[in-house]
Amino acid sequence: MTATKLPDGFAELEPFVANWAIDNERDRYLKLHRSTIEDLKTFYDAVFARIDEIIDRLNQTPLASFSDEEKRLMNLAMTFAETAHPIDLKWKDVDFNDAYTWEKFQFQGVSTAPIKETA
């Protein structure tokens, strides 16, 4: 098994894993702002075409029981959700110029609360 393997049926998304399957909010935010709109669009198009299937697949397993492959797929979906707005809003760049200084944005620590499954 490689660090880019995804669950069966999602192999065409594996080329995106190394750069886009990001496991934390801060790094997803930085990836958005350090990407070109063209690179973001390529990622967006690939994941958007499969997002319903991705969600269906991830809903089959409790989060606490995810395999490494499922975690990578979830991280792709999370990065997609947190970086889609420039494409959805038809921006010409990944940011509003002069709206705020994105490099100064600060993140708080990650919650360590246990995951609670719902019925």
N, CA, C and O atoms as a Tinker XYZ file with bonds, in Angstrom:
   476  protein
     1  N      0.843000   -1.186000    0.000000    73     2
     2  CA     0.000000    0.000000    0.000000    64     1     3
     3  C      0.885000    1.244000    0.000000    63     2     4     5
     4  O      1.898000    1.303000    0.697000    81     3
     5  N      0.491000    2.217000   -0.779000    73     3     6
     6  CA     1.256000    3.458000   -0.829000    64     5     7
     7  C      0.531000    4.563000   -0.078000    63     6     8     9
     8  O     -0.637000    4.415000    0.282000    81     7
     9  N      1.223000    5.668000    0.158000    73     7    10
    10  CA     0.639000    6.798000    0.880000    64     9    11
    11  C     -0.304000    7.606000   -0.006000    63    10    12    13
    12  O     -0.833000    8.628000    0.432000    81    11
    13  N     -0.523000    7.170000   -1.238000    73    11    14
    14  CA    -1.465000    7.872000   -2.107000    64    13    15
    15  C     -2.679000    7.010000   -2.448000    63    14    16    17
    16  O     -3.564000    7.454000   -3.179000    81    15
    17  N     -2.729000    5.795000   -1.932000    73    15    18
    18  CA    -3.830000    4.875000   -2.244000    64    17    19
    19  C     -5.131000    5.370000   -1.641000    63    18    20    21
    20  O     -5.179000    5.821000   -0.496000    81    19
    21  N     -6.192000    5.274000   -2.447000    73    19    22
    22  CA    -7.545000    5.622000   -2.021000    64    21    23
    23  C     -8.402000    4.361000   -2.058000    63    22    24    25
    24  O     -7.973000    3.350000   -2.613000    81    23
    25  N     -9.598000    4.395000   -1.484000    73    23    26
    26  CA   -10.468000    3.212000   -1.552000    64    25    27
    27  C    -10.745000    2.810000   -2.999000    63    26    28    29
    28  O    -10.665000    3.627000   -3.916000    81    27
    29  N    -11.071000    1.541000   -3.180000    73    27    30
    30  CA   -11.404000    1.027000   -4.513000    64    29    31
    31  C    -12.446000    1.927000   -5.176000    63    30    32    33
    32  O    -13.401000    2.374000   -4.542000    81    31
    33  N    -12.236000    2.177000   -6.462000    73    31    34
    34  CA   -13.158000    2.993000   -7.225000    64    33    35
    35  C    -12.765000    4.454000   -7.347000    63    34    36    37
    36  O    -13.418000    5.215000   -8.061000    81    35
    37  N    -11.700000    4.856000   -6.657000    73    35    38
    38  CA   -11.285000    6.258000   -6.672000    64    37    39
    39  C     -9.843000    6.439000   -7.143000    63    38    40    41
    40  O     -9.219000    7.459000   -6.847000    81    39
    41  N     -9.316000    5.474000   -7.861000    73    39    42
    42  CA    -7.912000    5.506000   -8.291000    64    41    43
    43  C     -7.570000    6.733000   -9.131000    63    42    44    45
    44  O     -6.443000    7.224000   -9.065000    81    43
    45  N     -8.529000    7.241000   -9.928000    73    43    46
    46  CA    -8.205000    8.394000  -10.775000    64    45    47
    47  C     -7.942000    9.653000   -9.964000    63    46    48    49
    48  O     -7.404000   10.623000  -10.498000    81    47
    49  N     -8.310000    9.661000   -8.683000    73    47    50
    50  CA    -8.031000   10.809000   -7.815000    64    49    51
    51  C     -6.699000   10.679000   -7.075000    63    50    52    53
    52  O     -6.254000   11.631000   -6.434000    81    51
    53  N     -6.063000    9.518000   -7.156000    73    51    54
    54  CA    -4.810000    9.299000   -6.434000    64    53    55
    55  C     -3.694000   10.276000   -6.806000    63    54    56    57
    56  O     -2.879000   10.600000   -5.942000    81    55
    57  N     -3.615000   10.767000   -8.061000    73    55    58
    58  CA    -2.573000   11.763000   -8.356000    64    57    59
    59  C     -2.714000   13.064000   -7.558000    63    58    60    61
    60  O     -1.758000   13.834000   -7.468000    81    59
    61  N     -3.880000   13.318000   -6.984000    73    59    62
    62  CA    -4.102000   14.537000   -6.208000    64    61    63
    63  C     -3.754000   14.373000   -4.726000    63    62    64    65
    64  O     -3.634000   15.363000   -4.005000    81    63
    65  N     -3.594000   13.145000   -4.276000    73    63    66
    66  CA    -3.423000   12.882000   -2.849000    64    65    67
    67  C     -2.202000   13.595000   -2.270000    63    66    68    69
    68  O     -2.312000   14.247000   -1.231000    81    67
    69  N     -1.067000   13.488000   -2.904000    73    67    70
    70  CA     0.162000   14.053000   -2.330000    64    69    71
    71  C      0.055000   15.552000   -2.056000    63    70    72    73
    72  O      0.598000   16.042000   -1.065000    81    71
    73  N     -0.634000   16.272000   -2.920000    73    71    74
    74  CA    -0.707000   17.727000   -2.768000    64    73    75
    75  C     -2.008000   18.244000   -2.176000    63    74    76    77
    76  O     -2.048000   19.369000   -1.679000    81    75
    77  N     -3.068000   17.457000   -2.217000    73    75    78
    78  CA    -4.377000   17.984000   -1.846000    64    77    79
    79  C     -5.074000   17.236000   -0.713000    63    78    80    81
    80  O     -6.059000   17.754000   -0.186000    81    79
    81  N     -4.628000   16.065000   -0.314000    73    79    82
    82  CA    -5.249000   15.330000    0.802000    64    81    83
    83  C     -4.626000   15.836000    2.109000    63    82    84    85
    84  O     -3.772000   15.181000    2.707000    81    83
    85  N     -5.071000   16.995000    2.523000    73    83    86
    86  CA    -4.450000   17.720000    3.637000    64    85    87
    87  C     -5.291000   17.507000    4.891000    63    86    88    89
    88  O     -6.510000   17.676000    4.870000    81    87
    89  N     -4.624000   17.133000    5.986000    73    87    90
    90  CA    -5.360000   16.693000    7.170000    64    89    91
    91  C     -5.632000   17.761000    8.225000    63    90    92    93
    92  O     -6.069000   17.432000    9.328000    81    91
    93  N     -5.383000   19.045000    7.910000    73    91    94
    94  CA    -5.709000   20.063000    8.899000    64    93    95
    95  C     -6.094000   21.374000    8.227000    63    94    96    97
    96  O     -5.669000   21.676000    7.112000    81    95
    97  N     -6.906000   22.135000    8.934000    73    95    98
    98  CA    -7.473000   23.366000    8.392000    64    97    99
    99  C     -6.404000   24.383000    8.008000    63    98   100   101
   100  O     -6.494000   25.006000    6.950000    81    99
   101  N     -5.404000   24.554000    8.850000    73    99   102
   102  CA    -4.358000   25.542000    8.580000    64   101   103
   103  C     -3.648000   25.245000    7.257000    63   102   104   105
   104  O     -3.467000   26.141000    6.432000    81   103
   105  N     -3.254000   24.005000    7.060000    73   103   106
   106  CA    -2.524000   23.656000    5.844000    64   105   107
   107  C     -3.413000   23.701000    4.607000    63   106   108   109
   108  O     -2.936000   24.007000    3.514000    81   107
   109  N     -4.704000   23.399000    4.769000    73   107   110
   110  CA    -5.630000   23.549000    3.635000    64   109   111
   111  C     -5.764000   25.018000    3.250000    63   110   112   113
   112  O     -5.799000   25.352000    2.066000    81   111
   113  N     -5.839000   25.886000    4.242000    73   111   114
   114  CA    -5.915000   27.330000    4.007000    64   113   115
   115  C     -4.662000   27.822000    3.270000    63   114   116   117
   116  O     -4.753000   28.583000    2.307000    81   115
   117  N     -3.506000   27.378000    3.737000    73   115   118
   118  CA    -2.253000   27.781000    3.086000    64   117   119
   119  C     -2.175000   27.232000    1.667000    63   118   120   121
   120  O     -1.699000   27.922000    0.765000    81   119
   121  N     -2.637000   26.002000    1.456000    73   119   122
   122  CA    -2.635000   25.422000    0.110000    64   121   123
   123  C     -3.486000   26.262000   -0.830000    63   122   124   125
   124  O     -3.084000   26.528000   -1.963000    81   123
   125  N     -4.657000   26.679000   -0.369000    73   123   126
   126  CA    -5.513000   27.532000   -1.181000    64   125   127
   127  C     -4.780000   28.800000   -1.611000    63   126   128   129
   128  O     -4.766000   29.143000   -2.794000    81   127
   129  N     -4.186000   29.477000   -0.672000    73   127   130
   130  CA    -3.570000   30.767000   -0.963000    64   129   131
   131  C     -2.234000   30.668000   -1.685000    63   130   132   133
   132  O     -1.751000   31.654000   -2.242000    81   131
   133  N     -1.643000   29.496000   -1.677000    73   131   134
   134  CA    -0.362000   29.305000   -2.373000    64   133   135
   135  C     -0.529000   28.626000   -3.730000    63   134   136   137
   136  O      0.454000   28.366000   -4.425000    81   135
   137  N     -1.760000   28.344000   -4.100000    73   135   138
   138  CA    -2.045000   27.684000   -5.380000    64   137   139
   139  C     -2.410000   28.711000   -6.433000    63   138   140   141
   140  O     -2.865000   29.812000   -6.122000    81   139
   141  N     -2.205000   28.336000   -7.675000    73   139   142
   142  CA    -2.712000   29.167000   -8.765000    64   141   143
   143  C     -4.175000   28.818000   -8.979000    63   142   144   145
   144  O     -4.620000   27.733000   -8.605000    81   143
   145  N     -4.908000   29.718000   -9.569000    73   143   146
   146  CA    -6.311000   29.447000   -9.858000    64   145   147
   147  C     -6.435000   28.277000  -10.836000    63   146   148   149
   148  O     -7.410000   27.528000  -10.780000    81   147
   149  N     -5.464000   28.114000  -11.724000    73   147   150
   150  CA    -5.472000   27.004000  -12.685000    64   149   151
   151  C     -5.295000   25.662000  -11.974000    63   150   152   153
   152  O     -6.011000   24.706000  -12.270000    81   151
   153  N     -4.347000   25.586000  -11.040000    73   151   154
   154  CA    -4.146000   24.344000  -10.289000    64   153   155
   155  C     -5.366000   24.023000   -9.435000    63   154   156   157
   156  O     -5.780000   22.868000   -9.339000    81   155
   157  N     -5.930000   25.041000   -8.824000    73   155   158
   158  CA    -7.132000   24.847000   -8.014000    64   157   159
   159  C     -8.283000   24.340000   -8.875000    63   158   160   161
   160  O     -9.025000   23.453000   -8.454000    81   159
   161  N     -8.438000   24.885000  -10.056000    73   159   162
   162  CA    -9.521000   24.479000  -10.965000    64   161   163
   163  C     -9.360000   23.019000  -11.390000    63   162   164   165
   164  O    -10.345000   22.286000  -11.474000    81   163
   165  N     -8.142000   22.601000  -11.654000    73   163   166
   166  CA    -7.888000   21.209000  -12.031000    64   165   167
   167  C     -8.310000   20.266000  -10.903000    63   166   168   169
   168  O     -8.986000   19.265000  -11.140000    81   167
   169  N     -7.906000   20.594000   -9.676000    73   167   170
   170  CA    -8.300000   19.795000   -8.506000    64   169   171
   171  C     -9.812000   19.833000   -8.317000    63   170   172   173
   172  O    -10.445000   18.794000   -8.126000    81   171
   173  N    -10.379000   21.010000   -8.371000    73   171   174
   174  CA   -11.821000   21.205000   -8.195000    64   173   175
   175  C    -12.605000   20.339000   -9.181000    63   174   176   177
   176  O    -13.511000   19.607000   -8.781000    81   175
   177  N    -12.265000   20.420000  -10.448000    73   175   178
   178  CA   -12.995000   19.677000  -11.474000    64   177   179
   179  C    -12.951000   18.172000  -11.225000    63   178   180   181
   180  O    -13.957000   17.482000  -11.388000    81   179
   181  N    -11.792000   17.668000  -10.833000    73   179   182
   182  CA   -11.646000   16.232000  -10.599000    64   181   183
   183  C    -12.496000   15.767000   -9.417000    63   182   184   185
   184  O    -13.177000   14.746000   -9.507000    81   183
   185  N    -12.458000   16.502000   -8.322000    73   183   186
   186  CA   -13.193000   16.083000   -7.132000    64   185   187
   187  C    -14.683000   16.387000   -7.270000    63   186   188   189
   188  O    -15.516000   15.584000   -6.850000    81   187
   189  N    -15.026000   17.523000   -7.846000    73   187   190
   190  CA   -16.438000   17.877000   -8.012000    64   189   191
   191  C    -17.194000   16.793000   -8.778000    63   190   192   193
   192  O    -18.344000   16.488000   -8.461000    81   191
   193  N    -16.555000   16.227000   -9.768000    73   191   194
   194  CA   -17.191000   15.181000  -10.577000    64   193   195
   195  C    -17.535000   13.937000   -9.758000    63   194   196   197
   196  O    -18.389000   13.147000  -10.159000    81   195
   197  N    -16.876000   13.761000   -8.618000    73   195   198
   198  CA   -17.056000   12.546000   -7.806000    64   197   199
   199  C    -17.528000   12.822000   -6.379000    63   198   200   201
   200  O    -17.631000   11.889000   -5.582000    81   199
   201  N    -17.819000   14.084000   -6.035000    73   199   202
   202  CA   -18.068000   14.410000   -4.632000    64   201   203
   203  C    -19.247000   13.651000   -4.045000    63   202   204   205
   204  O    -19.179000   13.241000   -2.886000    81   203
   205  N    -20.321000   13.448000   -4.792000    73   203   206
   206  CA   -21.451000   12.685000   -4.249000    64   205   207
   207  C    -21.043000   11.245000   -3.942000    63   206   208   209
   208  O    -21.430000   10.697000   -2.910000    81   207
   209  N    -20.268000   10.637000   -4.828000    73   207   210
   210  CA   -19.781000    9.273000   -4.596000    64   209   211
   211  C    -18.820000    9.222000   -3.409000    63   210   212   213
   212  O    -18.837000    8.268000   -2.631000    81   211
   213  N    -17.989000   10.249000   -3.274000    73   211   214
   214  CA   -17.054000   10.313000   -2.147000    64   213   215
   215  C    -17.832000   10.348000   -0.836000    63   214   216   217
   216  O    -17.526000    9.602000    0.094000    81   215
   217  N    -18.826000   11.207000   -0.765000    73   215   218
   218  CA   -19.628000   11.321000    0.460000    64   217   219
   219  C    -20.357000   10.015000    0.745000    63   218   220   221
   220  O    -20.381000    9.549000    1.884000    81   219
   221  N    -20.949000    9.428000   -0.286000    73   219   222
   222  CA   -21.632000    8.140000   -0.099000    64   221   223
   223  C    -20.676000    7.085000    0.440000    63   222   224   225
   224  O    -21.021000    6.338000    1.356000    81   223
   225  N    -19.476000    7.024000   -0.127000    73   223   226
   226  CA   -18.479000    6.034000    0.306000    64   225   227
   227  C    -18.075000    6.255000    1.755000    63   226   228   229
   228  O    -18.003000    5.306000    2.536000    81   227
   229  N    -17.810000    7.512000    2.118000    73   227   230
   230  CA   -17.377000    7.805000    3.484000    64   229   231
   231  C    -18.492000    7.584000    4.502000    63   230   232   233
   232  O    -18.216000    7.263000    5.658000    81   231
   233  N    -19.724000    7.747000    4.094000    73   231   234
   234  CA   -20.856000    7.530000    5.001000    64   233   235
   235  C    -21.080000    6.052000    5.317000    63   234   236   237
   236  O    -21.895000    5.731000    6.181000    81   235
   237  N    -20.382000    5.156000    4.645000    73   235   238
   238  CA   -20.535000    3.720000    4.890000    64   237   239
   239  C    -19.776000    3.239000    6.119000    63   238   240   241
   240  O    -20.025000    2.135000    6.604000    81   239
   241  N    -18.849000    4.055000    6.633000    73   239   242
   242  CA   -17.984000    3.639000    7.732000    64   241   243
   243  C    -17.984000    4.708000    8.815000    63   242   244   245
   244  O    -17.897000    5.893000    8.493000    81   243
   245  N    -18.079000    4.332000   10.087000    73   243   246
   246  CA   -17.962000    5.331000   11.146000    64   245   247
   247  C    -16.583000    6.024000   11.082000    63   246   248   249
   248  O    -15.565000    5.380000   10.830000    81   247
   249  N    -16.575000    7.302000   11.306000    73   247   250
   250  CA   -15.345000    8.089000   11.208000    64   249   251
   251  C    -14.202000    7.496000   12.029000    63   250   252   253
   252  O    -13.066000    7.438000   11.560000    81   251
   253  N    -14.492000    7.067000   13.226000    73   251   254
   254  CA   -13.454000    6.514000   14.099000    64   253   255
   255  C    -12.855000    5.216000   13.561000    63   254   256   257
   256  O    -11.800000    4.782000   14.023000    81   255
   257  N    -13.524000    4.592000   12.583000    73   255   258
   258  CA   -13.055000    3.320000   12.017000    64   257   259
   259  C    -12.449000    3.475000   10.625000    63   258   260   261
   260  O    -12.160000    2.472000    9.972000    81   259
   261  N    -12.252000    4.697000   10.158000    73   259   262
   262  CA   -11.707000    4.906000    8.813000    64   261   263
   263  C    -10.349000    4.240000    8.647000    63   262   264   265
   264  O     -9.497000    4.295000    9.534000    81   263
   265  N    -10.168000    3.612000    7.495000    73   263   266
   266  CA    -8.851000    3.102000    7.105000    64   265   267
   267  C     -7.994000    4.284000    6.656000    63   266   268   269
   268  O     -8.501000    5.396000    6.515000    81   267
   269  N     -6.714000    4.056000    6.434000    73   267   270
   270  CA    -5.852000    5.123000    5.915000    64   269   271
   271  C     -6.359000    5.630000    4.564000    63   270   272   273
   272  O     -6.315000    6.829000    4.292000    81   271
   273  N     -6.842000    4.709000    3.718000    73   271   274
   274  CA    -7.365000    5.095000    2.409000    64   273   275
   275  C     -8.593000    5.996000    2.551000    63   274   276   277
   276  O     -8.733000    6.987000    1.833000    81   275
   277  N     -9.478000    5.643000    3.480000    73   275   278
   278  CA   -10.676000    6.460000    3.711000    64   277   279
   279  C    -10.312000    7.825000    4.287000    63   278   280   281
   280  O    -10.936000    8.828000    3.943000    81   279
   281  N     -9.309000    7.869000    5.158000    73   279   282
   282  CA    -8.858000    9.158000    5.702000    64   281   283
   283  C     -8.327000   10.052000    4.582000    63   282   284   285
   284  O     -8.592000   11.254000    4.574000    81   283
   285  N     -7.589000    9.483000    3.648000    73   283   286
   286  CA    -7.076000   10.267000    2.516000    64   285   287
   287  C     -8.229000   10.796000    1.665000    63   286   288   289
   288  O     -8.215000   11.951000    1.240000    81   287
   289  N     -9.219000    9.951000    1.421000    73   287   290
   290  CA   -10.379000   10.373000    0.643000    64   289   291
   291  C    -11.136000   11.490000    1.368000    63   290   292   293
   292  O    -11.574000   12.456000    0.743000    81   291
   293  N    -11.287000   11.352000    2.689000    73   291   294
   294  CA   -11.937000   12.402000    3.467000    64   293   295
   295  C    -11.134000   13.698000    3.400000    63   294   296   297
   296  O    -11.708000   14.779000    3.275000    81   295
   297  N     -9.812000   13.592000    3.484000    73   295   298
   298  CA    -8.977000   14.791000    3.417000    64   297   299
   299  C     -9.082000   15.471000    2.059000    63   298   300   301
   300  O     -9.064000   16.699000    1.986000    81   299
   301  N     -9.191000   14.694000    0.978000    73   299   302
   302  CA    -9.444000   15.301000   -0.338000    64   301   303
   303  C    -10.769000   16.061000   -0.332000    63   302   304   305
   304  O    -10.854000   17.183000   -0.830000    81   303
   305  N    -11.796000   15.438000    0.237000    73   303   306
   306  CA   -13.109000   16.087000    0.292000    64   305   307
   307  C    -13.073000   17.339000    1.162000    63   306   308   309
   308  O    -13.700000   18.343000    0.824000    81   307
   309  N    -12.356000   17.293000    2.264000    73   307   310
   310  CA   -12.243000   18.462000    3.138000    64   309   311
   311  C    -11.506000   19.598000    2.426000    63   310   312   313
   312  O    -11.925000   20.753000    2.497000    81   311
   313  N    -10.414000   19.270000    1.743000    73   311   314
   314  CA    -9.686000   20.299000    1.005000    64   313   315
   315  C    -10.579000   20.881000   -0.081000    63   314   316   317
   316  O    -10.597000   22.094000   -0.287000    81   315
   317  N    -11.313000   20.030000   -0.771000    73   315   318
   318  CA   -12.249000   20.500000   -1.793000    64   317   319
   319  C    -13.236000   21.493000   -1.184000    63   318   320   321
   320  O    -13.428000   22.586000   -1.716000    81   319
   321  N    -13.858000   21.116000   -0.075000    73   319   322
   322  CA   -14.870000   21.978000    0.549000    64   321   323
   323  C    -14.291000   23.318000    0.987000    63   322   324   325
   324  O    -14.956000   24.349000    0.892000    81   323
   325  N    -13.051000   23.299000    1.467000    73   323   326
   326  CA   -12.455000   24.517000    2.002000    64   325   327
   327  C    -11.732000   25.363000    0.948000    63   326   328   329
   328  O    -11.261000   26.460000    1.250000    81   327
   329  N    -11.645000   24.865000   -0.265000    73   327   330
   330  CA   -10.958000   25.635000   -1.317000    64   329   331
   331  C    -11.827000   25.882000   -2.544000    63   330   332   333
   332  O    -11.352000   26.467000   -3.517000    81   331
   333  N    -13.069000   25.460000   -2.525000    73   331   334
   334  CA   -13.927000   25.542000   -3.709000    64   333   335
   335  C    -14.437000   26.946000   -4.015000    63   334   336   337
   336  O    -14.765000   27.235000   -5.166000    81   335
   337  N    -14.511000   27.814000   -3.029000    73   335   338
   338  CA   -15.181000   29.094000   -3.243000    64   337   339
   339  C    -14.599000   29.963000   -4.351000    63   338   340   341
   340  O    -15.378000   30.622000   -5.040000    81   339
   341  N    -13.288000   30.013000   -4.574000    73   339   342
   342  CA   -12.818000   30.835000   -5.704000    64   341   343
   343  C    -13.347000   30.337000   -7.055000    63   342   344   345
   344  O    -13.606000   31.138000   -7.953000    81   343
   345  N    -13.505000   29.024000   -7.197000    73   343   346
   346  CA   -14.029000   28.476000   -8.450000    64   345   347
   347  C    -15.539000   28.689000   -8.511000    63   346   348   349
   348  O    -16.068000   29.134000   -9.529000    81   347
   349  N    -16.233000   28.367000   -7.413000    73   347   350
   350  CA   -17.684000   28.543000   -7.372000    64   349   351
   351  C    -18.097000   29.988000   -7.640000    63   350   352   353
   352  O    -19.113000   30.242000   -8.287000    81   351
   353  N    -17.305000   30.924000   -7.140000    73   351   354
   354  CA   -17.632000   32.345000   -7.283000    64   353   355
   355  C    -16.978000   32.983000   -8.512000    63   354   356   357
   356  O    -17.064000   34.192000   -8.726000    81   355
   357  N    -16.324000   32.138000   -9.311000    73   355   358
   358  CA   -15.700000   32.568000  -10.572000    64   357   359
   359  C    -14.667000   33.692000  -10.384000    63   358   360   361
   360  O    -14.603000   34.648000  -11.158000    81   359
   361  N    -13.864000   33.533000   -9.323000    73   359   362
   362  CA   -12.781000   34.487000   -9.103000    64   361   363
   363  C    -11.717000   34.289000  -10.166000    63   362   364   365
   364  O    -11.609000   33.209000  -10.746000    81   363
   365  N    -10.948000   35.301000  -10.420000    73   363   366
   366  CA    -9.829000   35.221000  -11.352000    64   365   367
   367  C     -8.521000   34.888000  -10.626000    63   366   368   369
   368  O     -7.498000   34.625000  -11.258000    81   367
   369  N     -8.571000   34.904000   -9.302000    73   367   370
   370  CA    -7.417000   34.620000   -8.460000    64   369   371
   371  C     -7.937000   33.884000   -7.227000    63   370   372   373
   372  O     -9.149000   33.783000   -7.035000    81   371
   373  N     -7.043000   33.373000   -6.396000    73   371   374
   374  CA    -7.462000   32.635000   -5.212000    64   373   375
   375  C     -7.801000   33.551000   -4.044000    63   374   376   377
   376  O     -8.147000   33.063000   -2.968000    81   375
   377  N     -7.713000   34.837000   -4.223000    73   375   378
   378  CA    -7.941000   35.763000   -3.127000    64   377   379
   379  C     -8.473000   37.088000   -3.639000    63   378   380   381
   380  O     -8.315000   37.429000   -4.811000    81   379
   381  N     -9.103000   37.824000   -2.745000    73   379   382
   382  CA    -9.445000   39.217000   -3.040000    64   381   383
   383  C     -8.194000   40.040000   -2.782000    63   382   384   385
   384  O     -7.702000   40.068000   -1.655000    81   383
   385  N     -7.685000   40.690000   -3.772000    73   383   386
   386  CA    -6.511000   41.530000   -3.561000    64   385   387
   387  C     -6.851000   42.658000   -2.603000    63   386   388   389
   388  O     -7.878000   43.321000   -2.751000    81   387
   389  N     -5.999000   42.871000   -1.634000    73   387   390
   390  CA    -6.118000   43.953000   -0.655000    64   389   391
   391  C     -7.313000   43.842000    0.285000    63   390   392   393
   392  O     -7.585000   44.794000    1.017000    81   391
   393  N     -8.035000   42.730000    0.300000    73   391   394
   394  CA    -9.164000   42.587000    1.218000    64   393   395
   395  C     -8.667000   42.318000    2.642000    63   394   396   397
   396  O     -9.191000   42.878000    3.605000    81   395
   397  N     -7.682000   41.484000    2.761000    73   395   398
   398  CA    -7.049000   41.198000    4.041000    64   397   399
   399  C     -5.708000   40.538000    3.752000    63   398   400   401
   400  O     -5.475000   40.035000    2.653000    81   399
   401  N     -4.855000   40.544000    4.721000    73   399   402
   402  CA    -3.543000   39.934000    4.548000    64   401   403
   403  C     -3.631000   38.483000    4.997000    63   402   404   405
   404  O     -3.555000   38.188000    6.189000    81   403
   405  N     -3.789000   37.585000    4.043000    73   403   406
   406  CA    -4.026000   36.183000    4.381000    64   405   407
   407  C     -2.854000   35.564000    5.134000    63   406   408   409
   408  O     -3.050000   34.630000    5.911000    81   407
   409  N     -1.650000   36.063000    4.921000    73   407   410
   410  CA    -0.478000   35.505000    5.602000    64   409   411
   411  C     -0.523000   35.735000    7.114000    63   410   412   413
   412  O      0.153000   35.035000    7.868000    81   411
   413  N     -1.307000   36.702000    7.553000    73   411   414
   414  CA    -1.382000   37.016000    8.986000    64   413   415
   415  C     -2.524000   36.292000    9.699000    63   414   416   417
   416  O     -2.684000   36.422000   10.912000    81   415
   417  N     -3.305000   35.543000    8.955000    73   415   418
   418  CA    -4.417000   34.813000    9.540000    64   417   419
   419  C     -3.870000   33.789000   10.525000    63   418   420   421
   420  O     -2.904000   33.090000   10.219000    81   419
   421  N     -4.480000   33.693000   11.710000    73   419   422
   422  CA    -3.994000   32.776000   12.739000    64   421   423
   423  C     -5.014000   31.689000   13.019000    63   422   424   425
   424  O     -6.221000   31.923000   12.967000    81   423
   425  N     -4.519000   30.509000   13.313000    73   423   426
   426  CA    -5.370000   29.365000   13.622000    64   425   427
   427  C     -5.158000   28.960000   15.064000    63   426   428   429
   428  O     -4.056000   29.063000   15.603000    81   427
   429  N     -6.227000   28.500000   15.675000    73   427   430
   430  CA    -6.157000   27.973000   17.034000    64   429   431
   431  C     -5.792000   26.507000   16.968000    63   430   432   433
   432  O     -5.767000   25.929000   15.882000    81   431
   433  N     -5.512000   25.902000   18.082000    73   431   434
   434  CA    -5.157000   24.495000   18.124000    64   433   435
   435  C     -6.297000   23.594000   17.687000    63   434   436   437
   436  O     -7.456000   24.007000   17.651000    81   435
   437  N     -5.958000   22.382000   17.362000    73   435   438
   438  CA    -6.930000   21.387000   16.941000    64   437   439
   439  C     -7.637000   20.839000   18.177000    63   438   440   441
   440  O     -7.004000   20.589000   19.202000    81   439
   441  N     -8.935000   20.658000   18.075000    73   439   442
   442  CA    -9.701000   20.088000   19.172000    64   441   443
   443  C     -9.250000   18.658000   19.430000    63   442   444   445
   444  O     -9.008000   17.893000   18.497000    81   443
   445  N     -9.142000   18.311000   20.686000    73   443   446
   446  CA    -8.781000   16.940000   21.047000    64   445   447
   447  C     -9.975000   16.191000   21.636000    63   446   448   449
   448  O     -9.820000   15.110000   22.206000    81   447
   449  N    -11.171000   16.778000   21.493000    73   447   450
   450  CA   -12.367000   16.126000   22.000000    64   449   451
   451  C    -12.584000   14.825000   21.244000    63   450   452   453
   452  O    -12.379000   14.763000   20.032000    81   451
   453  N    -13.001000   13.784000   21.963000    73   451   454
   454  CA   -13.230000   12.487000   21.286000    64   453   455
   455  C    -14.393000   12.604000   20.288000    63   454   456   457
   456  O    -15.314000   13.401000   20.470000    81   455
   457  N    -14.322000   11.801000   19.252000    73   455   458
   458  CA   -15.382000   11.750000   18.254000    64   457   459
   459  C    -16.558000   10.989000   18.832000    63   458   460   461
   460  O    -16.399000    9.881000   19.344000    81   459
   461  N    -17.738000   11.583000   18.752000    73   459   462
   462  CA   -18.937000   10.911000   19.240000    64   461   463
   463  C    -19.788000   10.537000   18.040000    63   462   464   465
   464  O    -20.140000   11.386000   17.222000    81   463
   465  N    -20.104000    9.287000   17.948000    73   463   466
   466  CA   -20.954000    8.790000   16.865000    64   465   467
   467  C    -22.400000    9.099000   17.203000    63   466   468   469
   468  O    -22.801000    9.036000   18.366000    81   467
   469  N    -23.177000    9.430000   16.195000    73   467   470
   470  CA   -24.607000    9.650000   16.390000    64   469   471
   471  C    -25.377000    8.478000   15.811000    63   470   472   473
   472  O    -24.904000    7.780000   14.914000    81   471
   473  N    -26.542000    8.282000   16.329000    73   471   474
   474  CA   -27.361000    7.140000   15.877000    64   473   475
   475  C    -27.961000    7.395000   14.524000    63   474   476
   476  O    -28.675000    6.543000   13.995000    81   475
